[in-house]
Amino acid sequence: MVVRPAGEGDRATIAEISKHYDSNLIHLVYNTWQQQGSMYIAEVEGKVIGFCCLAFPAPTEAQILGIRLLPEYQTEPMGKDFIISLMQVAQEKGCNVVRMLTSSVNYETQAALQRNLNFERSGTWVIGYGEELNGPPCSGRVLEAAPPELLGDIWQFLQYSQTYRRSQGLIYTDLYAFRSFSKAYLSQQLAAGRVFPWQEDGAIAGVAIADFAKDAITLNYLDAKPHVVKDLLAGIICSSKGRHLTSAMPLDSYLEAKPFLEKIVAQHRPDHWLVMVKEVSPLASSRD
């Protein structure tokens, strides 16, 4: 099997493969993945048999998403070969971690990844993508972004958080990709004005990472004491004039936020994802 980046000439073949899954798939993924340079093709004896997204959300981290194969190649050995080839690409780019995203109920794939390639489970996330918010603009408390001076306090909160530990210290980035949520990355998010804390009695009781763009809100991470989750989420929404919400949360946080989300979102139909991870040995120097 040969794995390579997709080119414009592959569009027709990708569209044909997509028909065996969802006729709209080509429109949903091709332009986005192709523009990002993250769409990869699998070939056997010169024939294109499948495609997927291979993204690099952090310099030494790779993520595989959305593997699609022609029906006659949808076998466990072929899927294994595809993933091994993608991991080799990641290693050649200097990655030491490869993650895969599967539906939380896709037990067959999860078992195969564990059995054949020694992937490990690394936390469940719930993502509502681009959901429309109900009603008029929020009139509640508006949160302000945290100053860089709160880096130590927020990091300490995360280190003691069971949610952070259960999600293996990950954070959502964009388009269903996850990366390590390190102290250095937290510092970057603070500098960009994307960190929103909730404080009680002078101590951090919750933290959210969010980005506002035009009429859209992207919630990349939410971690708080149970009684704070709703207020923190509401404060994020009140801090923006956005009308569409992409919310990505570790399962623990989502279970607390779900009743509120079902009230404020027109049709709340999130996806439940399991992140699986494998450590690899990089075959090149670290990516820039």
Backbone bond lengths (Angstrom), bond angles and torsions (degrees), N, CA, C in turn:
res aa  C-N    CA-C-N  psi(-1)  N-CA   C-N-CA  omega(-1)  CA-C   N-CA-C  phi
1 M - - - 1.457 - - 1.527 109.37 -
2 V 1.313 114.47 138.41 1.458 122.05 176.57 1.525 108.05 -115.38
3 V 1.325 116.26 132.44 1.467 121.70 177.53 1.527 108.56 -116.62
4 R 1.317 116.72 133.15 1.470 121.28 -178.12 1.524 109.72 -148.79
5 P 1.351 116.78 159.91 1.467 119.03 174.69 1.527 110.73 -63.35
6 A 1.312 116.62 144.90 1.461 121.23 179.03 1.522 110.79 -73.55
7 G 1.317 115.61 149.78 1.453 122.45 175.49 1.516 110.36 -120.85
8 E 1.320 116.37 171.78 1.467 120.15 -178.90 1.524 111.30 -59.98
9 G 1.319 116.61 -30.79 1.459 120.24 -179.51 1.519 113.82 -69.86
10 D 1.334 116.97 -9.65 1.465 120.63 -179.83 1.517 112.82 -90.38
11 R 1.310 118.04 -4.87 1.463 120.78 -172.15 1.529 112.40 -57.88
12 A 1.321 117.85 -44.75 1.467 120.86 -177.22 1.532 110.89 -63.32
13 T 1.328 116.61 -41.79 1.459 119.85 179.74 1.519 110.96 -67.24
14 I 1.334 116.43 -40.51 1.460 120.54 177.23 1.522 110.74 -62.16
15 A 1.328 116.95 -39.68 1.462 121.11 177.62 1.528 110.70 -63.02
16 E 1.330 116.75 -38.39 1.464 120.60 179.54 1.532 110.61 -66.61
17 I 1.320 117.32 -43.09 1.461 120.85 177.66 1.527 110.26 -63.66
18 S 1.310 116.15 -39.65 1.467 121.10 -178.16 1.516 112.47 -61.53
19 K 1.331 117.40 -31.28 1.460 121.13 -178.87 1.526 111.96 -60.00
20 H 1.319 117.21 -25.45 1.459 120.12 -179.38 1.526 112.08 -81.40
21 Y 1.324 116.92 -4.59 1.458 122.03 179.29 1.530 110.68 -118.63
22 D 1.330 115.83 -63.14 1.460 122.36 -177.72 1.515 106.25 -155.54
23 S 1.325 116.87 121.55 1.460 120.28 -176.26 1.526 112.33 -60.74
24 N 1.339 117.16 -21.55 1.462 120.30 179.30 1.523 112.74 -89.39
25 L 1.328 116.85 -3.66 1.456 120.28 -174.51 1.515 111.96 -59.17
26 I 1.317 117.17 -42.25 1.453 120.43 -178.54 1.523 111.10 -58.49
27 H 1.321 117.10 -38.00 1.463 120.67 -179.65 1.523 111.06 -76.28
28 L 1.321 117.20 -28.18 1.454 121.11 -177.03 1.525 112.13 -78.60
29 V 1.335 117.42 -33.93 1.459 119.06 -171.21 1.527 115.28 -117.00
30 Y 1.321 118.00 -30.61 1.465 118.25 -168.87 1.522 112.60 -59.95
31 N 1.325 116.78 -56.99 1.461 119.09 -175.78 1.526 112.01 -59.59
32 T 1.334 116.23 -42.38 1.465 119.93 -178.63 1.518 111.38 -65.02
33 W 1.315 117.02 -54.72 1.466 120.05 -177.67 1.521 111.27 -64.42
34 Q 1.338 116.99 -39.81 1.463 120.16 -178.65 1.529 110.92 -65.35
35 Q 1.341 117.01 -43.07 1.459 120.65 179.33 1.519 111.46 -64.09
36 Q 1.303 116.82 -34.04 1.462 120.98 179.23 1.525 112.64 -79.02
37 G 1.315 116.53 -10.66 1.453 120.13 -176.46 1.517 112.77 73.18
38 S 1.343 115.94 23.19 1.462 119.20 -175.44 1.526 113.41 -111.01
39 M 1.336 118.08 5.74 1.459 119.90 177.03 1.524 109.03 -89.62
40 Y 1.346 115.03 126.24 1.458 120.98 -179.45 1.522 110.19 -120.83
41 I 1.328 114.22 148.48 1.461 123.53 -176.33 1.528 109.84 -111.62
42 A 1.337 115.97 142.74 1.461 121.29 172.48 1.527 108.62 -109.00
43 E 1.332 115.59 131.39 1.466 121.38 178.79 1.529 109.77 -124.50
44 V 1.319 114.51 143.02 1.462 121.70 172.43 1.516 107.48 -127.46
45 E 1.329 117.40 118.18 1.464 123.46 -177.88 1.525 110.84 52.10
46 G 1.342 115.53 42.34 1.458 121.12 176.34 1.513 115.27 82.63
47 K 1.324 118.20 -3.53 1.457 121.78 -178.97 1.529 109.74 -100.13
48 V 1.338 116.70 130.20 1.462 121.03 176.89 1.527 108.00 -74.16
49 I 1.328 117.03 120.90 1.465 120.71 -176.44 1.528 113.14 -116.89
50 G 1.344 116.90 -9.52 1.454 118.09 -178.29 1.511 112.13 -173.16
51 F 1.334 114.56 173.47 1.459 119.97 177.91 1.523 108.81 -152.51
52 C 1.324 116.21 168.18 1.455 121.65 176.01 1.521 108.83 -167.75
53 C 1.325 115.12 179.49 1.458 122.09 174.75 1.531 108.12 -105.61
54 L 1.323 116.14 126.33 1.461 122.43 172.25 1.523 106.64 -120.23
55 A 1.329 115.63 103.52 1.459 121.52 -175.40 1.524 110.49 -108.08
56 F 1.332 114.74 160.42 1.464 121.25 179.45 1.529 108.54 -127.91
57 P 1.353 116.75 80.39 1.464 120.81 -175.52 1.525 114.27 -69.18
58 A 1.332 117.62 -17.05 1.467 122.86 176.56 1.527 107.54 -142.25
59 P 1.338 117.95 159.06 1.469 120.62 -172.92 1.519 115.71 -52.58
60 T 1.334 118.37 -36.51 1.465 119.71 -177.73 1.528 111.81 -118.92
61 E 1.328 116.28 24.37 1.460 121.02 -177.67 1.527 110.20 -128.52
62 A 1.335 115.18 136.15 1.467 121.30 178.66 1.519 109.53 -123.11
63 Q 1.339 115.07 154.37 1.469 119.59 176.25 1.516 110.00 -139.15
64 I 1.329 114.96 133.74 1.463 122.96 178.27 1.521 108.59 -103.53
65 L 1.327 115.39 134.00 1.468 120.03 -177.64 1.527 109.70 -146.92
66 G 1.333 115.27 142.49 1.460 121.03 167.76 1.511 115.51 69.09
67 I 1.324 118.61 45.16 1.464 120.63 176.98 1.527 109.65 -66.82
68 R 1.323 115.50 128.57 1.461 122.17 179.44 1.519 108.55 -132.75
69 L 1.346 116.46 130.17 1.460 122.31 -178.19 1.524 110.58 -128.41
70 L 1.319 116.16 152.18 1.459 119.96 171.95 1.527 109.06 -59.44
71 P 1.335 117.80 148.23 1.476 120.95 -174.96 1.521 114.48 -50.45
72 E 1.345 117.17 -42.74 1.467 119.44 -175.99 1.535 112.79 -71.38
73 Y 1.343 116.43 -9.65 1.469 120.26 179.51 1.532 111.83 -110.89
74 Q 1.310 116.58 8.99 1.460 120.24 -179.22 1.534 110.70 -84.05
75 T 1.317 114.42 69.70 1.461 121.23 178.81 1.524 108.62 -124.15
76 E 1.312 115.95 157.81 1.468 119.72 -179.30 1.531 111.61 -61.29
77 P 1.341 120.23 -44.43 1.470 119.59 178.68 1.528 112.60 -61.22
78 M 1.352 117.17 -39.06 1.455 119.44 -179.25 1.528 110.60 -68.97
79 G 1.324 116.72 -40.54 1.457 119.59 176.71 1.515 111.25 -62.45
80 K 1.328 116.18 -40.17 1.462 120.81 178.25 1.525 110.58 -62.11
81 D 1.334 117.51 -45.19 1.463 120.79 179.92 1.524 111.06 -62.06
82 F 1.324 116.62 -39.18 1.463 121.18 179.63 1.532 109.30 -62.31
83 I 1.322 116.76 -47.55 1.466 120.52 -178.01 1.527 110.70 -65.51
84 I 1.327 117.72 -40.87 1.467 120.73 178.70 1.530 110.21 -61.21
85 S 1.325 116.36 -42.10 1.469 120.08 179.50 1.526 110.95 -64.99
86 L 1.329 117.28 -38.29 1.460 120.88 177.70 1.531 111.15 -67.32
87 M 1.332 116.42 -38.36 1.456 119.97 177.47 1.526 110.64 -63.92
88 Q 1.316 116.97 -36.17 1.459 120.20 178.48 1.526 110.64 -65.38
89 V 1.332 117.01 -38.61 1.469 120.36 175.60 1.529 109.70 -60.79
90 A 1.335 115.45 -44.72 1.467 119.99 179.66 1.525 111.44 -62.35
91 Q 1.326 116.79 -42.29 1.467 120.46 179.15 1.528 111.31 -63.92
92 E 1.320 116.30 -38.63 1.464 120.55 179.36 1.529 111.74 -66.59
93 K 1.322 116.51 -22.04 1.458 121.15 177.21 1.531 111.85 -91.72
94 G 1.326 116.80 5.54 1.445 120.49 175.57 1.511 115.10 90.54
95 C 1.329 118.40 16.79 1.459 121.10 -178.68 1.529 111.14 -81.72
96 N 1.325 115.99 145.91 1.465 120.45 174.64 1.528 112.35 -117.85
97 V 1.344 116.00 0.81 1.466 121.36 177.04 1.519 108.52 -137.78
98 V 1.330 116.57 133.43 1.465 122.16 173.18 1.522 108.04 -124.31
99 R 1.311 116.02 129.36 1.463 120.92 178.69 1.519 109.71 -116.79
100 M 1.337 114.35 152.50 1.459 120.73 172.46 1.509 108.38 -128.35
101 L 1.319 115.54 144.76 1.459 121.98 179.79 1.517 108.06 -111.60
102 T 1.341 116.68 124.64 1.454 121.05 177.72 1.525 109.21 -129.57
103 S 1.303 116.15 155.61 1.459 119.24 172.05 1.524 108.87 -57.15
104 S 1.318 117.03 141.56 1.470 120.07 -176.44 1.530 112.23 -63.77
105 V 1.346 117.15 -17.96 1.461 119.98 179.70 1.532 112.07 -104.68
106 N 1.324 116.76 8.00 1.467 120.44 178.56 1.532 108.54 -86.17
107 Y 1.320 114.68 68.87 1.462 120.61 -173.52 1.528 112.59 -65.09
108 E 1.319 117.56 -32.44 1.459 120.75 -178.15 1.523 110.67 -64.20
109 T 1.347 116.22 -46.52 1.466 119.49 178.94 1.517 111.31 -65.79
110 Q 1.324 116.53 -41.01 1.466 120.33 179.18 1.528 110.98 -59.76
111 A 1.321 115.73 -44.83 1.468 120.18 -179.97 1.529 111.03 -64.10
112 A 1.346 115.99 -40.43 1.463 119.79 -179.67 1.529 110.87 -65.71
113 L 1.327 117.37 -39.54 1.459 120.89 178.84 1.528 111.03 -64.64
114 Q 1.323 115.67 -38.96 1.466 119.22 178.09 1.524 111.18 -70.95
115 R 1.326 115.87 -43.54 1.462 121.16 -174.31 1.532 112.08 -71.06
116 N 1.326 116.31 -43.68 1.461 120.42 -171.43 1.522 114.52 -93.75
117 L 1.343 116.19 -29.64 1.464 118.34 -171.53 1.527 113.51 -128.81
118 N 1.327 116.13 4.80 1.473 120.86 175.64 1.534 113.93 61.05
119 F 1.337 116.47 32.65 1.461 119.67 170.86 1.526 108.90 -71.28
120 E 1.319 116.58 151.28 1.458 122.27 178.27 1.526 110.45 -119.72
121 R 1.331 115.76 148.62 1.461 120.74 177.48 1.525 109.51 -69.71
122 S 1.338 115.02 139.86 1.462 119.25 -172.71 1.522 112.11 -139.35
123 G 1.326 117.33 40.01 1.457 120.03 173.65 1.517 114.20 102.63
124 T 1.333 115.28 145.89 1.464 122.69 178.47 1.523 109.90 -106.67
125 W 1.333 115.11 135.64 1.463 121.80 -179.20 1.527 109.65 -124.72
126 V 1.324 114.95 153.04 1.469 121.21 176.91 1.529 107.13 -121.82
127 I 1.335 115.62 126.29 1.465 120.54 -176.21 1.524 110.00 -126.87
128 G 1.320 115.76 120.92 1.458 122.02 169.69 1.516 107.54 -102.76
129 Y 1.334 117.55 114.39 1.461 120.66 -169.97 1.532 111.73 -99.29
130 G 1.335 116.46 118.29 1.467 122.38 173.63 1.515 114.06 59.06
131 E 1.337 118.05 38.19 1.462 120.72 -177.37 1.532 110.63 -79.46
132 E 1.326 115.74 142.93 1.465 121.15 -177.23 1.520 110.71 -81.88
133 L 1.328 115.43 132.31 1.451 120.96 179.29 1.518 111.12 -83.12
134 N 1.315 116.38 144.84 1.466 122.50 179.33 1.524 111.34 -81.77
135 G 1.345 115.30 158.35 1.460 121.93 163.96 1.511 115.81 68.88
136 P 1.344 114.68 -173.89 1.463 122.23 -178.40 1.524 110.70 -75.22
137 P 1.346 118.24 170.03 1.469 121.08 177.95 1.520 111.42 -55.41
138 C 1.305 115.99 148.53 1.456 122.15 -178.32 1.524 111.33 -64.52
139 S 1.323 115.37 143.68 1.465 120.15 179.44 1.532 111.14 -119.40
140 G 1.327 116.69 14.26 1.465 120.49 -178.27 1.514 112.75 -86.68
141 R 1.315 115.84 -160.43 1.454 122.09 -177.90 1.525 110.99 -65.90
142 V 1.316 115.98 133.36 1.456 121.66 178.05 1.520 109.17 -98.82
143 L 1.311 116.57 124.83 1.464 120.73 178.89 1.519 110.53 -84.81
144 E 1.305 115.53 148.84 1.451 121.56 174.91 1.521 109.47 -109.43
145 A 1.328 115.27 146.79 1.453 119.90 178.93 1.530 109.99 -62.98
146 A 1.324 115.24 145.61 1.462 120.30 -178.39 1.521 111.09 -73.07
147 P 1.318 117.60 144.75 1.465 120.57 174.16 1.525 109.99 -76.76
148 P 1.323 118.20 156.49 1.475 121.00 -179.85 1.517 113.39 -56.93
149 E 1.339 116.74 -24.28 1.465 119.78 -178.42 1.532 112.88 -64.15
150 L 1.338 117.32 -17.11 1.461 120.42 -179.45 1.532 112.97 -87.60
151 L 1.317 117.05 5.12 1.461 120.54 -177.53 1.534 111.64 -51.94
152 G 1.328 117.30 -50.38 1.459 120.62 -176.80 1.513 112.72 -62.48
153 D 1.333 117.24 -43.64 1.467 121.10 -178.84 1.523 111.58 -65.92
154 I 1.338 116.81 -43.19 1.470 120.19 -179.41 1.524 110.45 -67.75
155 W 1.326 116.75 -41.21 1.468 119.83 179.28 1.522 110.82 -63.88
156 Q 1.312 116.69 -39.50 1.460 120.01 177.95 1.523 110.78 -63.50
157 F 1.338 117.15 -40.66 1.468 120.44 176.68 1.523 110.51 -58.02
158 L 1.330 116.91 -45.03 1.456 120.74 -178.55 1.533 111.49 -65.42
159 Q 1.320 116.84 -37.15 1.458 119.91 -178.16 1.525 112.19 -65.51
160 Y 1.306 116.59 -27.41 1.464 120.62 178.68 1.530 112.46 -95.85
161 S 1.319 116.96 0.28 1.466 121.26 -175.79 1.532 111.43 -83.85
162 Q 1.336 116.58 127.45 1.459 120.95 174.63 1.527 110.88 -67.31
163 T 1.330 116.67 -33.29 1.463 120.43 178.45 1.521 110.56 -62.38
164 Y 1.314 116.86 -45.46 1.466 121.49 178.90 1.528 110.11 -61.08
165 R 1.318 116.62 -41.67 1.464 120.22 -178.74 1.527 111.68 -68.76
166 R 1.339 116.61 -43.45 1.473 119.50 -178.14 1.525 111.68 -66.49
167 S 1.324 116.36 -29.73 1.468 119.48 178.31 1.523 111.49 -89.86
168 Q 1.357 115.69 11.35 1.463 122.29 174.56 1.528 113.24 58.87
169 G 1.343 115.96 31.45 1.463 119.68 175.97 1.514 114.09 63.62
170 L 1.343 116.73 41.57 1.458 121.03 179.58 1.524 110.75 -107.99
171 I 1.330 115.39 160.96 1.451 121.95 174.52 1.524 108.31 -141.01
172 Y 1.327 116.24 143.13 1.471 122.56 177.26 1.526 108.50 -72.58
173 T 1.320 117.86 139.68 1.461 120.41 177.45 1.528 110.08 -108.61
174 D 1.329 117.16 -69.47 1.461 120.08 -179.25 1.521 108.43 -167.97
175 L 1.329 115.70 148.01 1.462 121.45 175.88 1.530 112.55 50.26
176 Y 1.336 114.48 50.14 1.457 122.50 173.54 1.532 113.40 65.65
177 A 1.314 117.59 28.85 1.459 121.17 177.52 1.527 109.94 -110.87
178 F 1.335 115.99 144.32 1.455 122.71 -179.43 1.523 110.35 -124.56
179 R 1.337 114.86 152.43 1.457 120.69 176.87 1.522 109.10 -142.68
180 S 1.328 116.29 170.29 1.456 120.97 177.54 1.529 110.04 -66.97
181 F 1.327 115.01 134.79 1.459 121.72 179.64 1.532 107.16 -100.24
182 S 1.314 115.75 81.47 1.458 122.51 -176.50 1.530 110.46 -90.74
183 K 1.313 115.80 171.77 1.464 120.27 177.21 1.521 110.38 -64.43
184 A 1.326 117.19 -37.18 1.465 120.51 178.50 1.525 110.98 -64.14
185 Y 1.347 116.45 -40.15 1.466 119.55 179.14 1.532 110.40 -69.12
186 L 1.327 117.12 -38.24 1.458 121.03 175.64 1.526 110.00 -59.22
187 S 1.323 117.15 -42.27 1.456 121.46 178.19 1.524 111.12 -60.21
188 Q 1.332 116.83 -40.74 1.469 120.98 177.62 1.528 111.14 -63.12
189 Q 1.334 116.36 -42.23 1.455 120.48 -179.79 1.528 111.27 -67.52
190 L 1.326 117.35 -35.96 1.465 121.16 174.93 1.525 110.50 -61.74
191 A 1.328 116.77 -45.82 1.458 121.41 -179.48 1.526 111.63 -62.64
192 A 1.336 116.23 -30.04 1.466 121.14 -179.84 1.526 112.50 -85.92
193 G 1.335 117.87 -1.47 1.461 121.03 179.16 1.508 114.43 73.17
194 R 1.351 117.19 31.60 1.470 121.10 -176.04 1.521 113.47 -109.15
195 V 1.330 118.22 4.97 1.456 121.82 -176.89 1.522 109.91 -107.12
196 F 1.348 115.65 125.01 1.460 121.37 -176.35 1.535 109.20 -123.48
197 P 1.328 116.54 110.50 1.468 119.98 -178.18 1.522 111.77 -94.62
198 W 1.310 115.02 158.13 1.467 121.68 170.35 1.528 106.23 -120.06
199 Q 1.326 115.48 124.76 1.455 119.69 -175.98 1.528 111.35 -115.18
200 E 1.307 115.21 142.93 1.462 122.87 174.69 1.526 108.57 -133.11
201 D 1.322 115.29 124.88 1.468 120.54 179.71 1.525 111.57 54.31
202 G 1.324 115.31 38.61 1.451 120.30 176.55 1.514 115.41 78.73
203 A 1.340 118.03 4.33 1.472 121.62 -179.46 1.526 110.26 -118.64
204 I 1.338 116.38 151.81 1.460 121.28 178.31 1.528 109.21 -71.21
205 A 1.330 116.09 124.60 1.462 121.31 178.45 1.523 111.88 -113.54
206 G 1.325 116.39 -6.54 1.457 120.58 179.27 1.514 110.09 -175.65
207 V 1.329 115.44 157.95 1.460 120.24 178.58 1.524 109.45 -147.85
208 A 1.325 115.08 141.03 1.464 121.36 176.25 1.526 108.10 -130.23
209 I 1.317 115.49 145.33 1.461 121.75 173.82 1.521 106.13 -113.27
210 A 1.329 116.53 121.64 1.464 119.90 -174.82 1.516 110.87 -143.70
211 D 1.316 114.70 153.80 1.458 121.98 179.68 1.521 108.10 -131.12
212 F 1.333 117.06 137.23 1.455 122.49 -179.81 1.533 109.26 -114.88
213 A 1.329 116.63 128.64 1.461 120.97 178.64 1.522 108.77 -143.96
214 K 1.333 115.77 115.87 1.467 122.00 -178.75 1.525 109.75 53.85
215 D 1.327 117.42 -117.10 1.470 119.26 -177.69 1.522 111.53 -102.38
216 A 1.332 117.27 19.96 1.468 120.57 -175.11 1.520 111.22 -119.40
217 I 1.324 114.68 142.65 1.461 122.99 174.06 1.529 107.02 -116.77
218 T 1.325 116.35 130.47 1.460 120.42 173.90 1.519 108.43 -118.21
219 L 1.309 115.56 115.31 1.460 121.85 177.22 1.515 107.59 -96.50
220 N 1.333 117.00 109.65 1.454 122.13 -174.79 1.523 113.55 -88.11
221 Y 1.324 115.95 -23.61 1.468 119.13 -177.57 1.522 108.18 -164.30
222 L 1.344 116.23 141.01 1.450 121.42 174.61 1.515 108.21 -144.29
223 D 1.331 115.15 126.64 1.458 121.26 -175.82 1.525 107.00 -147.07
224 A 1.324 117.25 117.24 1.462 119.43 -176.22 1.521 110.55 -157.03
225 K 1.317 115.44 163.82 1.451 119.94 171.30 1.522 107.72 -60.90
226 P 1.338 118.36 145.05 1.467 121.00 -172.42 1.527 114.88 -50.08
227 H 1.319 119.11 -42.53 1.459 120.42 -176.42 1.524 112.72 -74.83
228 V 1.350 116.37 -6.58 1.472 120.96 -177.74 1.522 112.18 -100.29
229 V 1.327 118.00 -21.10 1.467 122.24 -171.59 1.524 112.25 -52.91
230 K 1.328 118.42 -50.59 1.457 121.64 -177.48 1.524 111.25 -60.94
231 D 1.320 117.37 -46.71 1.463 120.30 -178.69 1.522 111.54 -64.86
232 L 1.308 116.94 -39.17 1.459 120.69 178.99 1.518 110.98 -64.92
233 L 1.330 117.07 -43.98 1.464 121.38 178.33 1.521 110.83 -63.96
234 A 1.340 116.73 -43.80 1.460 120.40 178.14 1.520 110.89 -62.01
235 G 1.335 116.30 -39.50 1.458 119.72 179.57 1.510 112.85 -63.92
236 I 1.341 116.85 -35.65 1.465 120.54 176.71 1.522 110.18 -63.06
237 I 1.317 116.40 -45.78 1.465 120.84 -178.56 1.527 110.38 -65.16
238 C 1.340 116.75 -38.41 1.462 120.75 179.81 1.527 112.08 -70.76
239 S 1.320 116.90 -18.40 1.465 120.39 -179.40 1.518 112.29 -82.49
240 S 1.324 116.88 -5.12 1.454 121.45 -177.25 1.524 110.02 -133.36
241 K 1.309 117.03 156.01 1.458 122.76 174.13 1.526 110.78 -94.43
242 G 1.308 116.37 14.04 1.459 121.11 -176.92 1.517 113.18 -62.83
243 R 1.312 115.40 147.66 1.459 121.84 178.72 1.524 111.80 -111.91
244 H 1.323 116.50 -6.67 1.459 120.80 178.90 1.528 108.84 -129.14
245 L 1.321 115.54 137.98 1.452 121.29 -174.11 1.525 111.17 -123.53
246 T 1.320 115.79 125.10 1.453 121.77 165.75 1.516 106.78 -105.46
247 S 1.316 116.56 114.75 1.465 120.98 -176.37 1.515 109.95 -116.17
248 A 1.320 116.23 121.38 1.463 122.41 177.64 1.519 108.04 -120.36
249 M 1.317 116.89 118.36 1.459 121.35 -176.78 1.521 111.34 -138.81
250 P 1.341 116.29 145.64 1.472 118.35 167.67 1.523 108.90 -59.38
251 L 1.315 116.21 151.32 1.459 120.90 -174.21 1.531 112.47 -53.98
252 D 1.335 117.81 -40.79 1.462 120.83 -179.05 1.521 111.49 -56.14
253 S 1.332 116.76 -47.50 1.464 121.03 -179.60 1.521 110.90 -67.19
254 Y 1.341 115.83 -39.64 1.459 118.95 -177.17 1.517 112.19 -62.62
255 L 1.314 117.81 -39.89 1.461 120.39 -178.51 1.533 111.10 -58.96
256 E 1.334 117.57 -33.39 1.462 121.73 176.25 1.528 111.22 -77.70
257 A 1.334 116.90 -33.85 1.466 121.23 -175.46 1.521 113.33 -84.90
258 K 1.322 118.03 -19.58 1.466 122.12 -172.36 1.531 113.96 -53.21
259 P 1.350 121.06 -49.73 1.480 119.32 -178.91 1.528 112.62 -58.28
260 F 1.329 117.17 -38.24 1.459 120.61 179.14 1.526 111.08 -69.78
261 L 1.326 116.93 -42.39 1.465 120.39 179.32 1.527 111.30 -61.94
262 E 1.330 116.79 -38.12 1.464 119.97 -179.42 1.518 111.81 -66.43
263 K 1.331 117.31 -22.26 1.465 121.21 177.58 1.528 112.39 -84.28
264 I 1.319 117.14 -36.59 1.466 119.96 -171.51 1.526 113.91 -95.52
265 V 1.342 117.04 -12.85 1.462 121.01 -178.99 1.521 109.20 -104.90
266 A 1.352 115.87 136.65 1.467 120.68 -176.56 1.528 111.23 -59.00
267 Q 1.311 117.19 -50.83 1.465 122.24 177.34 1.524 107.57 -138.46
268 H 1.305 115.28 99.87 1.464 120.23 -176.12 1.522 110.01 -90.21
269 R 1.325 116.09 104.25 1.466 122.17 -178.40 1.532 109.01 -134.43
270 P 1.309 116.31 73.14 1.464 119.49 -175.62 1.521 112.68 -76.71
271 D 1.325 114.41 163.25 1.456 121.90 173.80 1.523 109.00 -99.20
272 H 1.326 115.47 141.88 1.459 121.06 177.39 1.526 108.11 -106.64
273 W 1.333 115.97 122.84 1.448 121.04 -174.27 1.523 111.56 -122.25
274 L 1.314 115.38 143.38 1.454 121.14 170.77 1.523 108.03 -107.74
275 V 1.324 116.25 127.39 1.456 121.18 176.13 1.524 108.04 -91.81
276 M 1.328 115.79 129.30 1.465 121.09 176.85 1.528 107.95 -118.94
277 V 1.325 115.74 145.06 1.467 119.47 -170.13 1.529 111.02 -135.22
278 K 1.324 114.56 149.50 1.464 121.34 175.99 1.531 108.01 -143.69
279 E 1.314 115.71 131.70 1.458 120.27 174.85 1.529 108.81 -85.37
280 V 1.331 114.82 137.85 1.463 120.78 -179.93 1.526 108.91 -131.07
281 S 1.309 116.25 169.28 1.459 121.33 177.71 1.521 109.14 -99.50
282 P 1.324 117.68 120.07 1.468 119.38 -179.91 1.529 111.17 -63.83
283 L 1.329 115.92 143.63 1.467 121.37 -179.55 1.523 111.29 -104.77
284 A 1.339 116.40 5.99 1.459 120.53 -179.68 1.515 108.15 -148.48
285 S 1.323 116.50 174.88 1.467 120.09 176.76 1.513 109.75 -68.82
286 S 1.320 117.19 161.39 1.463 122.14 -177.51 1.521 110.79 -59.67
287 R 1.338 114.78 144.37 1.467 120.39 175.62 1.518 109.46 -67.79
288 D 1.343 116.52 153.50 1.473 120.75 176.57 1.514 110.07 -68.63
